[in-house]
């Protein structure tokens, strides 16, 4: 019994040592076609092995002869009919390559995505992420597909590229491509006027990738985007305050950044906007409601927001002008009930 146990133990150790060799790789050569190398699987090719191998060889031969439509058709048969075969992920990859040659960028992206969804352990996973990013970038930069069997250029698909960049982030959130993709998502949303969506992309960039070399640019772009959402000093200043926060965070976190001067100018601009908003509200209470106490509070807030500015100087001048009226209203508010003048006696028929 002891000898049996030892033999079983040695058998398990042998399998553990040999485990790395179980990985199989597909290798192509024009003379021998596709072959499987490495591990025990080199002796067989899984479900429908011979048929899949035959289709793969015919597809690669067509691809080598630049008969890309034929190659795509054959690779697609392998990818769809032999999904559990070792050839399936490679068929998707080669199909995408052929589709790129045909300028079928959306089709190529879908082929790569099939690998991402079904074959996460594929040996070229990192390469597939890079290829998806490259396709998204090409579409974002205006690359056109083909129509009418590839004879005429099609239309651009910049809107599709946003979806593709987002897919890159989902597929490989910890890769170097993810922050690049998010910055491109923000840039494209801004190009199409989708400012709220751009803010969302930049927010994810800042929060998920704080150590990225692109994060300082994300802070600046976030501040600029919020500035573009400001309607003027007469309206709510939420976006202005957000812009101020991101400028300040940038200056604190990246004091040596080359764009420091740009951030300082932006911060001064937005502080002036917020201070002007305070003055506009103060003027309403000052001139319309004659509520000089409320006006005083708001003029002081304008000074606090941007002390060394023309706006603050204007607010101080207004405070000096209303100081007597503020004192009068404060005295009325602070007067005790006993300080009220005694009521006059009513006369009865003018006799008393």
Steps between C-alpha positions, in 0.01 A plus 500: 500500500786736588669427167174575316464831678858597416450414135182710493686789661781481245241491224336820628839671529584402145174652375565820695845536351372426151200739531665794321560277202124444460467840339461471125590756237391522138782547251462571128741424222422510126651155451330315787195717568366544854632266769461476874816512706553430868332278756288194468250683281751495217372152421141617440311818420175469694146513366484446124877524487564384147225711346608807696863447402407465134297823511781682678754395237273602214425834670867581560587411143228734376630772734856456373366536145320824606161342439374660818125450445561128456723489806241677717232257391711194586626639832143586596396138447767386742413769758126426487494121450796389710478732799666250738782423263853627559469663159199722587680797666773498234231497231343812659839671510588419139149596389542842660831546323339419164209734574744782570653439158148541360452825701217329687594657831174436681510135396862471614418649839214252541733211416749614762218543749398138443843401629462727802159356586563130439875442526650713782798261528598547138877544473472823299259670741720808545547531126123485448447787749759703312334424167160605633648827624666556164169443317315737731769765445485458123123552498530795740746662261264465205604175333233380261381150436410370157167445328386334177741205532784730598486714188384825663593662830229493762415756764698575814395333825632733769192436715577126492849568626359623835337161553822326397715702739256423782523131408880516529461636855258219586717229344829606659442750784852453638682535170687807377232539234215566748595858603584583138159371395318706765678819394394431142141440613501842668657667197243353263204587723623859510531498122136394470382747765426235763652690791332304781625172351847651468493595869407141587793358300746746655366427847563128449846577366592707808355256754605167346844598368645759741858391425472521122715753316177617336325589826632861520357562152171349618483749791557792266249376246243441773541859620471637145191290433331633814587854391322435171188403697485839677218712356607828656508678837119528506458119520580223744875471553528126572711436190718803576568370850583154359743658252665692783538180702669311215737789426595518867548121522721512193720773647532311829566156351724602209692813603780439250280424201570704183133604491508667843477850350199395293329365813572820694345712225198272487457516876516882494242508221254275679547677836414826326187332358389379844572840661302677228210265569506604865493867399204443265298348783614772739381765255157340494467538878669841488292668230183294469422393856685772693625223728839649576596239759461215248685706240785552748535123556519431126743785427725357771476154343611647168806649672579170674472306175757708315661753737764653272285574198306774329181324607602522867583870458153561359341311790692706757381822336139380521548408867626850576199651320240299691673507840266769651189318379634168629555658842146640498343164413714318756392749766136439415552125518684522835254738665323352804119505528527749793671746268186543296337846530188518724173491307314829464171551687195512281286812521129467551309749287795735522431569871788319663 
